[in-house]
Amino acid sequence: MLGPSHILSFPFPVSHRSHRSHRWLMAAMLLLLLPGGQTVLSAEQPVIRDDRLPNIVFFLVDDLGWRDLGCYGSPLYETPHLDRLAQDGVRFTDAYATCHVCSPTRASILTGKYPARLGLTDWIPGRRNFDFQKLINVENIQQLPLAEVTLAEALREHGYATGHFGKWHLGEDPAGPLQQGFDVQVPRWNKGWPRAGYHAPFKLDGLDDRPGDYLTDRLTDEALKFIDQNREQPFFLYLSHFAVHDPIQGRSDLVNKYRAKLQGLTLPNGPSFLLEGNPDDPRPLSRDRLGDLIQQPEFAPYQVLPQRTVKIKQHQDNVEFAGMVESMDESLGRVLAKLEALGLTEQTMIVFFSDNGGMSAANFGRPDRVVSAEQLDRAYSTSNLPLRGAKGWLYEGGIRVPMIVKWPGQAKAGTVCAEPVISTDFYPTLLEMAGLPPRPEQAVDGKSFVASLQGEPVDRGPIYWHFPHYSNHGMQSPGGAIRVGNYKLLEYFENDTVQLFDLTSDLGEQHDLAARQPAKVAELRSRLHDWRGRLGARMNRPQREPESPGD
């Protein structure tokens, strides 16, 4: 007599779409053999072989800060589904994006390579040059090279259905994802972020909408269809939300909820904004001086402030942004519910990640743009405290991001991992988790963190950053950084300034140790320079050649 366990294993391969009809026919025949009409399969549940490759859901969020989830300590935003995912998986405290802006990080996820190796070191198309710059921005390639074997291509070679939903921002070719290993692409073409906004009409080719639709919800609808359509084979769902990137527009019901909630909260003491200076200036402003300047009425608008200072948001009090965060969390909840309804929860690995830090410094392309104080809530989204800086900065607020990984049956649920990891590491890790052969010739910079998921100590080795550009979000100089153990060194390219921090005792990067530990500075700087040389990292050139003594 056949029992339920026999229905889970078939003598023919099932990992390709051509076998779907055969599998459902066999399941139906077996059900007829069961006595008394006993039901062991619902119409929704797929037939799963014991040796089927696991599904992979990569849930990528744009501009989500390290402290923007409840499980990371947000005092305002509610993220119950992500908090549950953290309880069911591993939450990383020291996870990093390879860049403090989006395109380079996205390239590193799909290739396992540092942006400096790819030559894709800024967002696409990138910030233009301005007269105030001492250096010229390095030329940035405008598309992820087709020669790269992306993670999607590597998985598709092993029978995975692959779907990309949401933001691409790795080139303006309308068929970019389809050329890089994805079977499905929704929307069909977008140039980075939703310029028309999150409320319908979206004006995104290939994503229909109706009045009242909200973009995060509609992308989730399409992602759930993909899961339904591919439940009979392993799938790689790359749900790359436009949220929570600007324009900062929450869903109205959630915005109203947070407006009411905020009225009942007591915000921390202190100013709503502070000024952050440029550490590479020859005579940088002191913290006391910056504190005095922020009190002066003429600096209430965003404009060119003294010595390239930038306003940084200190409180999580933007109700529009709060609504965006919760709708993103609802999206994850819907994906989890769909997997549960289809009986796929235990066969699905889930990665949650953000492409860079939170936008505590406003996203203004022109440094001379003036924005009134009344507009600040729409321009600044969140606070990254206790981290310093924001999107567009090499301080922790720009590069340290929330990351949660669920690996059913393998990773110990509810654990917190403090091992440093970076976005190049996803490529080799996901292949190893899926039991697939590694591609070291492709993921040359990535290191698998499977051991970290299983609670074993790992020495990841140094982590590097290279950003030879001026950013939209701050006036700091182009520069780079290295983290080794607890130490992090930042190097700026205009005046060769360095900063050194011990992140264990100084998470907020307030106490520069460079003058007190010259040997450590020399060691880390040498390693950073050697790394740039090995990768062929391009460096800035002066905007104006220095005058000769006789001129």
DOLUM-595835 format. One line per 2 residues: number of its first residue (from 0); their letters; for each residue x, z, y of C-alpha. Coordinates in Angstrom, 2 decimals. Each point is the difference from the previous one (the first is absolute). Example, Ala and Ser with C-alpha at 12.3 -4.5 7.8 and 13.67 -1.06 7.14 Angstrom:
2
0	as	12.30/7.80/-4.50 | 1.37/-0.66/3.44
//
This chain:
551
0	ml	0.00/0.00/0.00 | 1.32/-0.89/3.42
2	gp	0.10/2.81/2.55 | 0.59/0.08/3.74
4	sh	3.78/0.18/-0.35 | 0.06/-3.38/-1.73
6	il	-1.68/-1.65/2.97 | 3.00/0.78/2.21
8	sf	2.42/-2.16/-1.98 | -0.16/-3.67/-0.89
10	pf	2.37/-2.19/-2.00 | 0.28/-2.66/2.74
12	pv	1.62/0.18/3.43 | -2.26/0.96/2.88
14	sh	2.15/-0.07/3.09 | -1.02/-3.46/1.22
16	rs	-3.24/-1.19/1.49 | -0.54/-2.60/-2.74
18	hr	-0.74/2.78/-2.48 | -2.78/1.70/1.95
20	sh	-2.95/-1.67/-1.71 | 1.50/0.56/-3.46
22	rw	0.43/3.70/0.67 | -3.54/0.56/1.23
24	lm	-1.37/-1.98/-2.98 | 1.99/2.16/-2.42
26	aa	-1.19/3.17/1.76 | -3.62/-1.10/-0.27
28	ml	0.39/-0.80/-3.72 | 1.51/3.39/-0.69
30	ll	-2.80/1.77/1.84 | -2.52/-1.66/-2.30
32	ll	1.78/1.57/-2.99 | -0.38/3.54/1.26
34	pg	-2.82/2.01/-1.64 | -3.06/1.01/1.97
36	gq	0.84/-2.16/2.98 | 2.61/2.57/1.11
38	tv	1.44/-1.02/3.38 | 3.74/0.36/0.45
40	ls	0.52/-2.60/2.72 | -1.97/-0.35/3.21
42	ae	-0.54/-3.40/1.52 | 2.48/0.98/2.71
44	qp	2.83/1.22/-2.19 | 2.79/-2.37/-1.00
46	vi	1.56/-0.11/-3.43 | 3.49/1.47/0.27
48	rd	2.79/-0.52/-2.48 | 2.37/2.83/-0.72
50	dr	2.91/-2.22/1.02 | -1.56/-1.38/3.18
52	lp	2.27/0.16/3.03 | -1.14/2.53/2.63
54	ni	-1.81/-1.09/3.12 | 1.73/0.59/3.33
56	vf	-1.76/0.80/3.27 | 2.27/-0.02/3.04
58	fl	-1.94/1.46/2.93 | 1.94/-0.73/3.20
60	vd	-1.05/1.32/3.41 | 1.27/-1.23/3.36
62	dl	1.40/2.52/2.53 | -1.12/3.13/-1.87
64	gw	2.09/2.98/1.03 | 1.62/2.59/-2.26
66	rd	-2.46/2.72/1.06 | -3.14/-2.15/0.10
68	lg	-1.43/1.23/-3.33 | -1.59/3.31/-0.83
70	cy	2.48/0.58/-2.84 | 2.86/-0.51/2.49
72	gs	-1.41/2.51/2.46 | -2.20/-1.92/2.43
74	pl	-2.03/2.48/2.05 | -2.76/-2.54/0.76
76	ye	-0.24/-2.99/-2.35 | -1.94/0.43/-3.24
78	tp	1.35/-1.87/-3.03 | -1.66/1.50/-3.11
80	hl	0.72/-2.99/-2.29 | 3.68/-0.07/0.87
82	dr	0.18/3.76/-0.39 | -1.46/-0.44/-3.47
84	la	2.51/-2.76/-0.76 | 2.79/2.40/0.95
86	qd	-1.44/2.57/-2.41 | -0.07/-2.61/-2.75
88	gv	3.41/-1.49/0.78 | 3.34/0.67/1.68
90	rf	0.22/0.49/3.75 | 3.34/-0.87/1.61
92	td	1.16/1.90/3.07 | 3.11/-2.11/0.74
94	ay	-1.25/-3.57/-0.45 | 1.25/-2.63/2.43
96	at	-0.85/-3.46/1.24 | 2.99/-2.32/0.36
98	ch	-0.98/-0.62/3.61 | -2.01/1.64/2.76
100	vc	-2.06/-3.19/0.46 | -2.03/-1.84/-2.58
102	sp	1.32/-3.40/-1.15 | 3.44/1.19/-1.20
104	tr	-1.54/2.80/-2.06 | -2.53/-2.35/-1.57
106	as	2.81/-2.39/-0.93 | 1.98/2.83/-1.61
108	il	-2.97/1.05/-2.15 | -0.48/-3.48/-1.41
110	tg	3.70/-0.84/-0.46 | 1.87/3.25/-0.68
112	ky	2.46/-0.99/2.74 | 0.95/1.58/3.30
114	pa	-1.21/-1.87/3.10 | 3.63/-0.41/1.13
116	rl	0.79/-1.92/-3.20 | -3.04/-2.25/0.46
118	gl	0.58/-0.59/3.71 | -3.58/1.18/0.65
120	td	0.70/3.00/2.21 | -2.87/-0.02/2.50
122	wi	-3.73/-0.62/-0.08 | -0.98/-3.67/-0.01
124	pg	0.32/-1.74/2.44 | 1.82/2.90/1.69
126	rr	0.49/1.35/3.49 | 1.37/-2.35/2.64
128	nf	3.02/0.85/2.13 | -0.29/1.62/3.45
130	df	2.43/0.06/2.90 | 0.60/3.74/-0.24
132	qk	1.58/-0.36/-3.44 | 3.75/0.36/-0.30
134	li	-0.14/-1.72/-3.40 | -1.80/-3.06/-1.37
136	nv	-2.40/0.57/-2.89 | 1.34/-1.39/-3.26
138	en	-1.84/-3.10/-1.19 | -2.62/0.96/-2.58
140	iq	-1.09/-2.35/-2.79 | -3.67/-0.92/0.30
142	ql	-1.08/-0.05/-3.65 | 0.76/1.81/-3.21
144	pl	2.30/-2.51/-1.77 | -1.73/-1.88/-2.80
146	ae	3.17/0.34/-2.09 | -0.70/3.71/-0.41
148	vt	-1.69/0.93/-3.29 | -2.60/2.41/1.32
150	la	-1.44/2.93/-1.91 | -3.23/-1.99/-0.35
152	ea	1.89/-2.91/-1.57 | 1.84/2.31/-2.39
154	lr	-3.28/1.56/-1.15 | -1.82/-3.32/-0.29
156	eh	2.69/-1.23/-2.39 | -1.23/2.71/-2.39
158	gy	-3.69/-0.88/0.18 | -1.11/2.00/3.02
160	at	-2.79/-1.24/2.22 | 1.22/0.52/3.56
162	gh	-2.07/0.44/3.14 | 0.99/0.53/3.64
164	fg	-2.66/1.42/2.31 | 0.59/0.64/3.67
166	kw	3.09/-0.22/2.17 | 2.89/-2.28/-1.00
168	hl	2.20/-0.26/3.14 | 2.87/-1.66/-1.88
170	ge	-0.35/-3.42/1.57 | -2.73/-2.10/1.55
172	dp	-0.40/-2.49/-2.85 | -3.73/0.15/-0.83
174	ag	0.78/0.09/-3.73 | 2.82/2.53/0.23
176	pl	-1.18/2.44/-2.71 | -0.99/-2.87/-2.30
178	qq	3.54/-1.36/0.25 | 1.49/3.40/-0.79
180	gf	-1.69/0.84/-3.31 | -3.58/0.93/0.87
182	dv	-2.96/-1.70/-1.70 | -2.49/1.15/2.62
184	qv	0.39/0.39/3.75 | -2.61/1.54/2.33
186	pr	-0.15/-0.84/2.87 | 1.48/-3.46/-0.33
188	wn	2.01/0.20/3.20 | 0.87/2.73/2.43
190	kg	2.80/0.39/2.49 | 0.75/3.65/-0.45
192	wp	-2.74/2.22/1.37 | -3.73/-0.32/0.75
194	ra	0.06/-1.19/3.59 | -3.80/-0.33/0.03
196	gy	-0.35/3.63/-1.07 | -1.46/1.94/-2.91
198	ha	-3.66/-0.64/0.83 | -1.59/-3.30/-1.01
200	pf	0.54/-2.81/0.77 | 3.57/0.33/-1.31
202	kl	0.97/-3.66/0.52 | 2.13/0.05/-3.16
204	dg	-0.07/-3.18/-2.04 | -1.37/0.60/-3.49
206	ld	-1.63/3.36/0.73 | -3.68/-0.37/0.82
208	dr	-1.78/2.71/1.93 | -3.39/1.07/1.25
210	pg	-0.97/1.98/3.11 | 0.89/3.64/-0.52
212	dy	2.78/-0.65/-2.53 | 3.23/1.98/0.30
214	lt	3.28/-1.69/-0.99 | 1.39/2.76/-2.23
216	dr	-3.25/0.08/-1.96 | -0.18/-3.79/-0.39
218	lt	3.54/-0.26/-1.33 | -0.86/2.70/-2.51
220	de	-3.07/-1.98/-1.11 | 2.25/-2.95/-0.81
222	al	2.56/2.16/-1.78 | -2.71/1.48/-2.24
224	kf	-1.13/-3.52/-0.93 | 3.57/-0.75/-1.05
226	id	0.05/3.06/-2.28 | -3.32/-1.02/-1.53
228	qn	1.13/-3.57/-0.59 | 3.30/1.03/-1.60
230	re	-0.94/3.11/-1.95 | 0.74/-1.75/-3.31
232	qp	3.71/-0.47/0.76 | 2.70/1.92/1.83
234	ff	-0.24/-0.46/3.75 | 2.11/0.68/3.07
236	ly	-2.22/0.84/2.95 | 1.93/-0.01/3.28
238	ls	-2.50/1.48/2.45 | 1.86/-0.26/3.31
240	hf	-2.37/1.34/2.63 | 0.15/-1.03/3.64
242	av	-0.95/3.60/0.74 | 1.12/2.17/1.62
244	hd	1.82/-2.45/2.30 | -1.38/-0.54/3.48
246	pi	-2.42/-0.88/1.49 | -1.05/3.61/-0.54
248	qg	-3.66/-0.45/-0.98 | -1.68/2.37/-2.41
250	rs	-3.29/-0.51/-1.77 | -2.67/1.37/2.27
252	dl	-1.48/2.57/-2.40 | 3.43/1.49/-0.66
254	vn	1.00/-0.07/3.68 | -3.14/2.01/0.80
256	ky	0.87/2.43/-2.78 | 3.49/0.63/1.40
258	ra	-1.22/0.21/3.57 | -2.21/2.89/-1.08
260	kl	2.76/1.52/-2.14 | 2.54/-0.13/2.81
262	qg	-2.29/1.99/2.26 | 0.20/2.89/-2.44
264	lt	3.80/-0.06/-0.34 | 2.61/1.72/2.12
266	lp	2.90/-2.33/0.69 | 3.53/1.42/-0.12
268	ng	1.51/1.22/3.22 | 2.23/-2.36/1.90
270	ps	-0.26/-3.36/1.69 | -1.88/-2.95/-1.45
272	fl	3.11/-2.14/0.46 | 3.71/0.54/0.44
274	le	2.75/-2.31/1.13 | 2.60/-1.23/-2.47
276	gn	3.23/-1.28/1.47 | 2.51/-2.61/-1.15
278	pd	2.86/1.83/-1.77 | 2.29/-3.00/0.55
280	dp	-0.07/0.27/3.79 | 3.36/1.06/1.49
282	rp	-1.60/3.09/1.54 | -3.17/0.70/-2.01
284	ls	-2.61/2.23/1.56 | -0.18/3.56/-1.27
286	rd	-3.07/1.37/-1.73 | -0.66/2.25/3.01
288	rl	0.18/-2.95/2.37 | -2.32/-2.05/-2.19
290	gd	-2.42/2.93/-0.03 | 0.00/0.08/3.80
292	li	-0.58/-3.74/0.31 | -3.08/-0.05/-2.23
294	qq	-1.70/2.44/2.39 | 0.28/-2.38/2.95
296	pe	-3.24/-1.91/0.75 | 1.78/-3.32/0.55
298	fa	0.94/-0.05/-3.69 | -3.56/0.40/-1.31
300	py	-0.38/-3.78/-0.50 | 2.21/-1.79/-2.51
302	qv	2.62/-1.93/1.93 | 3.75/-0.39/0.34
304	lp	1.05/3.64/0.18 | 3.39/1.39/1.06
306	qr	2.91/-1.01/-2.25 | -2.16/-1.77/-2.59
308	tv	-2.08/3.02/-0.94 | -3.16/-0.40/-2.08
310	ki	-3.10/2.15/-0.34 | -0.60/1.46/-3.48
312	kq	-3.40/1.36/-1.07 | 0.00/3.66/-1.07
314	hq	-3.54/0.63/-1.31 | -2.17/-1.57/-2.68
316	dn	-3.09/-0.34/2.17 | -0.90/-3.70/0.05
318	ve	-3.46/-0.15/-1.55 | 0.08/-3.79/-0.38
320	fa	3.19/0.25/-2.01 | -1.40/2.88/-2.05
322	gm	-2.90/-2.24/-0.99 | 2.45/-2.72/-1.06
324	ve	1.90/2.44/-2.20 | -3.11/1.23/-1.79
326	sm	-1.35/-3.52/-0.59 | 3.38/-0.88/-1.54
328	de	-0.35/3.06/-2.23 | -3.51/-1.10/-0.96
330	sl	1.46/-3.36/-1.03 | 2.34/1.72/-2.45
332	gr	-2.91/2.08/-1.28 | -1.97/-3.15/-0.73
334	vl	2.93/-1.50/-1.92 | 0.36/3.19/-2.05
336	ak	-3.73/0.01/-0.73 | 0.08/-3.62/-1.15
338	le	2.89/0.70/-2.37 | -1.90/2.99/-1.38
340	al	-3.21/-2.00/-0.50 | 1.91/-2.67/-1.93
342	gl	1.88/2.49/-2.14 | 3.32/-1.09/1.50
344	te	1.15/3.25/1.58 | 2.48/0.91/-2.72
346	qt	1.33/-3.58/-0.15 | 0.72/-0.29/3.74
348	mi	3.04/1.07/2.00 | -0.65/0.59/3.71
350	vf	2.46/-0.03/2.89 | -0.99/1.12/3.50
352	fs	2.40/-0.75/2.86 | 0.27/-0.76/3.72
354	dn	2.18/-2.75/1.47 | 1.42/2.15/2.83
356	gg	-0.64/3.17/1.93 | -2.98/0.82/2.19
358	ms	-0.54/-1.51/3.43 | 0.69/3.01/2.18
360	aa	1.68/-2.32/2.53 | -2.32/-2.73/1.24
362	nf	0.35/-3.57/-1.21 | 0.80/-1.80/3.25
364	gr	2.01/-3.20/-0.15 | 0.80/-0.09/3.73
366	pd	2.10/2.92/1.24 | -1.39/-0.39/3.54
368	rv	-3.65/0.16/-1.04 | -2.04/2.64/1.81
370	vs	-2.82/1.72/-1.89 | -2.19/2.64/1.60
372	ae	-0.17/3.52/-1.36 | -3.65/-0.64/-0.96
374	ql	1.12/-2.74/-2.39 | 2.54/2.10/-1.87
376	dr	-2.35/1.00/-2.84 | -0.40/-3.66/-0.91
378	ay	3.71/-0.70/0.27 | 1.42/2.99/-1.89
380	st	-1.39/0.81/-3.42 | 1.46/3.18/-1.47
382	sn	2.65/2.71/0.03 | 2.81/0.13/-2.55
384	lp	1.07/3.57/0.74 | 2.04/1.75/-1.28
386	lr	1.86/-3.32/-0.33 | 1.71/-1.44/3.06
388	ga	-0.78/-3.44/1.33 | -2.48/-2.59/-1.21
390	kg	-0.46/-3.54/-1.20 | 2.83/-2.02/1.53
392	wl	2.53/2.86/-0.19 | 2.72/0.85/-2.52
394	ye	-0.88/3.66/0.28 | -1.98/1.35/-2.96
396	gg	-3.33/-0.62/1.72 | 0.64/-3.72/-0.19
398	ir	1.24/-0.34/-3.58 | -1.18/2.97/-2.10
400	vp	-3.42/-0.76/-1.47 | -2.58/1.42/-2.40
402	mi	0.36/-1.15/-3.61 | -1.98/0.91/-3.12
404	vk	0.45/-1.43/-3.50 | -2.39/0.51/-2.90
406	wp	1.28/-0.90/-3.48 | -2.52/1.15/-2.60
408	gq	1.52/1.68/-3.03 | 3.56/-0.22/1.35
410	ak	0.37/1.69/3.39 | -0.90/3.68/0.22
412	ag	-3.15/0.32/2.07 | 0.03/2.05/3.17
414	tv	3.77/0.08/0.49 | 1.88/-0.36/3.27
416	ca	3.29/-1.89/0.04 | 2.60/0.51/2.74
418	ep	2.41/-2.67/-1.29 | 0.63/-2.69/2.64
420	vi	-1.35/-3.44/-0.93 | -0.40/-3.20/2.00
422	st	-2.22/-3.07/-0.19 | 2.61/-2.18/-1.73
424	df	-0.43/2.32/-2.99 | -3.54/-1.07/-0.89
426	yp	1.09/-3.27/-1.63 | 2.21/1.45/-2.78
428	tl	-2.19/3.08/-0.37 | -3.26/-1.85/-0.62
430	le	1.64/-2.34/-2.51 | 1.39/2.99/-1.88
432	ma	-3.34/1.84/0.12 | -1.71/-3.08/-1.44
434	gl	2.60/-0.29/-2.77 | 1.22/-3.38/1.28
436	pp	3.61/-1.20/0.15 | 1.86/0.79/3.24
438	rp	1.13/-2.68/2.42 | 3.21/1.47/1.43
440	eq	1.03/-3.37/1.39 | -3.12/0.12/2.21
442	av	-0.48/3.69/0.81 | 3.65/0.47/0.88
444	dg	-0.65/2.81/2.48 | -2.83/1.78/-1.80
446	ks	0.50/3.01/-2.26 | -2.60/1.07/-2.53
448	fv	-1.55/3.42/0.67 | -1.70/0.28/-3.40
450	as	2.07/3.09/-0.76 | -1.30/1.63/3.19
452	lq	-3.56/-0.66/-1.12 | 0.75/1.81/-3.22
454	ge	1.52/3.03/1.72 | 3.65/-0.76/-0.66
456	pv	2.69/0.40/2.69 | 1.24/-3.28/1.45
458	dr	2.83/-0.84/2.37 | -1.42/-3.06/1.77
460	gp	3.18/-0.50/1.98 | 0.13/-1.02/3.67
462	iy	-2.98/-1.53/1.78 | 0.60/-2.41/2.89
464	wh	-1.78/-1.56/2.98 | 1.00/-2.88/2.25
466	fp	-2.02/-0.98/3.07 | 1.94/-2.32/2.37
468	hy	-2.95/-0.37/2.39 | -1.80/1.71/2.86
470	sn	-3.37/1.38/-1.08 | -3.47/-0.30/1.52
472	hg	-0.51/3.73/-0.40 | 3.03/1.48/1.70
474	mq	2.86/-0.77/2.33 | 2.74/1.16/-2.35
476	sp	2.93/-2.27/-0.74 | 0.32/-2.13/-3.14
478	gg	1.65/2.00/-2.74 | 0.24/1.10/-3.60
480	ai	-0.07/3.13/-2.10 | 1.14/1.46/-3.30
482	rv	-1.29/2.96/-1.99 | 2.24/1.63/-2.61
484	gn	-1.30/3.22/-1.51 | -1.28/2.18/2.82
486	yk	1.98/-1.77/2.71 | -1.24/-2.86/2.13
488	ll	2.15/-1.90/2.46 | -1.40/-2.34/2.66
490	ey	2.21/-2.57/1.71 | -1.01/-1.90/3.14
492	fe	1.53/-3.35/0.87 | -0.01/-0.13/3.81
494	nd	2.53/2.77/0.61 | 1.02/0.99/-3.57
496	tv	-1.78/3.34/0.27 | -0.54/1.97/-3.21
498	ql	-2.26/2.89/-0.92 | 0.26/2.19/-3.10
500	fd	-2.77/2.20/-1.39 | -0.42/2.33/-2.98
502	lt	-3.56/-0.75/-1.10 | -0.25/3.10/-2.18
504	sd	0.35/2.39/2.92 | -1.10/-2.37/2.77
506	lg	-2.86/-2.22/-1.15 | -0.91/-0.72/3.63
508	eq	3.51/-1.36/0.78 | 0.43/2.19/3.06
510	hd	3.55/1.27/-0.56 | 2.66/-2.69/0.10
512	la	3.02/1.06/-2.07 | 2.22/-2.98/0.83
514	ar	2.35/1.85/2.34 | 0.37/2.94/-2.40
516	qp	0.52/-1.98/-3.20 | 2.26/-2.97/0.85
518	ak	1.22/-0.36/-3.59 | -3.55/-0.42/-1.31
520	va	-0.71/-2.51/2.78 | 3.08/-2.03/-0.93
522	el	-0.92/0.05/-3.70 | -3.60/-1.11/0.46
524	rs	0.84/-2.54/2.67 | 2.60/-1.58/-2.26
526	rl	-2.52/-0.27/-2.84 | -2.58/-1.52/2.32
528	hd	2.48/-2.61/1.25 | 1.14/-0.83/-3.53
530	wr	-3.61/-0.49/-1.07 | -0.71/-2.35/2.91
532	gr	3.07/-2.01/-0.96 | -1.04/-0.30/-3.65
534	lg	-3.45/-1.24/0.94 | 1.16/-2.35/2.72
536	ar	-2.17/1.79/2.53 | -0.17/-1.84/3.31
538	mn	1.01/1.87/3.16 | -1.07/-0.37/3.63
540	rp	2.01/-1.88/2.58 | 0.09/0.84/3.71
542	qr	-2.69/-1.57/2.18 | 2.62/-0.62/2.69
544	ep	3.63/-0.49/-0.80 | 2.17/2.65/1.69
546	es	1.75/-1.17/3.12 | 3.72/-0.60/-0.21
548	pg	2.30/2.11/2.23 | 0.62/-2.94/2.31
550	d	-3.67/-0.78/0.69
//
